[in-house]
Amino acid sequence: MAEEAKANVELNSFYGIKAGMTRIFDEAGNHVPVTVIKLIPNVITQVKTIDKDGYEAYQVGYGVKREKLITKPLKGQLAAAKTDKLVTKFAEVKTSNVDAGALGKEVSIDSFTANTIIDVTGVTKGKGMQGVIKRFNFAGGPGAHGSTFHRAPGSIGQRATPARVWKNKKLPGHMDDKKQTVQNLSIVEVNAEKGYLLIKGSVPGSTSSFVRISKAVKKNK
């Protein structure tokens, strides 16, 4: 097992599943809110090289599904990657000095220990179509006394000049469901044996969504 662990690939990022939030108590008895991340296999499915692709990176596969849900083209891709993990999602992690021998190996999380400062990227919860009061915290108008202006955005128009609505004008529309990164969070605990990781605070995304955990780009001083 020790030799197998050494054969894994060390990267600055890996993917997990947001399992939800809970709380723990530290040694001083302080209440600490934490997000639970389920650890899942991350496999190197392709090696990008400067000679062939113009840059260096590893393609990481994650999100295992049952065999009957895997398409034939994807089975061929996984066979070329020399892995028996039936992963269905893929992302690139840029790194230097890539090794072609890493193909098919799993990503190691040994460098992600307690107190490591990390950035977490996920897709925020979608709120659907929303008006300007919920979407942008507009005040709105009077709620009674014959007012015809309650939750509307108000005047948005220009006159003959410029005769158009400016780009990025705050109007009703689709809210959230977008990629977001929270920086400088801290790992509280890593339990590889039971397959979970605890992060202090909240992270973007709904329960059971995939999140990317990376070494912090801007560390707190």
N, C-alpha and C positions, 0 to 999 in steps of 0.2 A: 504493500500500500504506500509506503514511503517513497519507493521509486516511482510509482505511478503519479503521486502528487508532484514530484519534482519534474515530471515530464509535461505537466500542464503549463499553459502559456500565461505569462504575467502581462496584464494590460492595465491601463489607467481607467477603464470603464467596463461595466458589465450590466446586464439586464436582470431585473427581478419583477415580482408581482406584488403590488400593494395589497396586503391582506386586511388592513384596517388599522384602527388606532386603539391604544390602551394607555395605561399608566403604570409606572414602577416607582419604587422608593429607593433613593440612594442610601449610602452608608450613614449619612447624617439625618436620614429620615425625611428628606425633602421629596415632595411629590414632583415627578418628572413625566410630562406627557410624551409619548413616543408613538411613532408609526412603525408597524410591523411589516417587514418586507420578506416575502417567501423567496428563498433561494432556489433557482432553477438552473438546469444545465445551459451553459453557453458554449457553443462549439465553433471552432474556426472552419468555415465552409469555403473560403477562398482567400488566396494570398495575392494582394495587389503589389506589383513591382514597378519600378521606374522604367525598366526596359519595355515592359508590355503595356502598362497602363499610364505611365507618366507620373506616378506618385506611389508612395508606399502606404499600405493600410492592410488591415485584416477585415474580411467580411465575417461577422459573427451571426450565427444562427441560434434562435431561441424560440420558445413557445412550442412544446412538443404536443402532437395530436395523435389520434389513433391511425393505424395504417390505412383503413378504409377511407379516411378523409384526405389522404395524400394523393395528388394527381401524378400521372405518369411522368410528365416533364420534371416535376419536383423530385420524384424518386431518382431520376437520372442525375439531377444536380447533386443530390445527397450521395449517390454512389460515387460520383466524381470527387466529392469531398472526403471520401473514405470514412464515413461516419454511419453508425447505426441509429443515431438519434433522429427521430422523425420531426425535425424542426420545420416551422412554417413561416417564421418571421426572420427578416434579415436586416442588418444594419452594419455600417462601416465604422471602424475605430482606427483613426489615423495614428501611425506610430513610425518610428525609424528603425532601420536595421531589421526588416522582416526576414523570417526564416521560412523557406518553402517546406521544411520538415514539420512545421506547425500545423499543416493541413489535417483536419480531423481530430485535433486535440481539444480538450476542454480548457476554458479560461479559468485561471486560478484567482481566488479572492484572498489569498494569504496576506497580501499587502494591505487589505482593508481590515484594520483592527480597531479596537475601542479607542475613542478620542480622535480618530482620523477625521479631518475636515473634508467634506464632500459637497458636490453640487448634484442636485437631483432634478431630472427632466421628466415631465409627464404631460399628458393631454388633460386639460382642465375639464371639469364637469360641464356638459352643455346645458344651457338654460332655454334653448329654443328661441323663438321670436319674442322679443321684449321691447317695451317702449322706453322712452328716454328717462323716465323717472327711475326705473329699476336698472337700466343699462348704464346711465351716466349720472345718477343721483340728482336729476333736476328737481327743483322745488315744486313745480306744478302751480296751478292757479287755485282760486277759492273753491271750496267743495260745495257751496250752497248759495242761497240768496240770488238765484237767477243767473249765476255766472255760466257762460258757455265755454269757459276755458278751465278745464279740470286737469287732465293729464296729457294734453297735447304739447308738442315741442314749441309751439309759438311760430312767429314769422321766420321763414328761412330764405325768402326771396331777395334778390337784388332787383334793381329797376332796369332801365334800358342798358345801363352799364353796370356790371359786366354781362347781365342778361343770362346768368347761369348760377347754379348753386356751387359753392366752392367745394373742392375735394376735401374729404375727411370731416365734413360737417356732421355734427352729432345728431343722428336721427334714429328712429326705431330700426331694428334689424336683428340679425342672428347674434346671440350673446354667448361668449366663451366657446368651449370645444376647440381650444387652440393649444399649441405647444407652449409650455412655460417652464422656466428653470428657476429653482430656488437655490441661491448660493450660500455657501459657508454654513451648512448644517453639520452636526456632529454625530458620529456613530457612538451609540451607548453600549451596545453588546453585539457580538457575532457568535452565533451558535451553529457551526457548520454541521455538527452531528444531528441536530434536530431540524436543520434546514431553515433557519430564520435569522434575520438581522434587525436590530432596533435602531431607529434614527430619532434623535431628539427633535420634537416639533412635528409639524405637518408637512406633507409633500403634495404636489399637484396630482390630480387624478381621482377617479372613483375606485371603490373596492374592486379587486380582481383585474385592474388595469396594469399594463406593463409600464415600468419606470426605468430610466437609465441612471445609474449611479456612477459618478466620475470623481476622480481626485479634484479638489477645488482648484479653480483657476486663479481666484483672488482669495488668498487666505487672510483671516482676521489677524491683526497684529496685537 
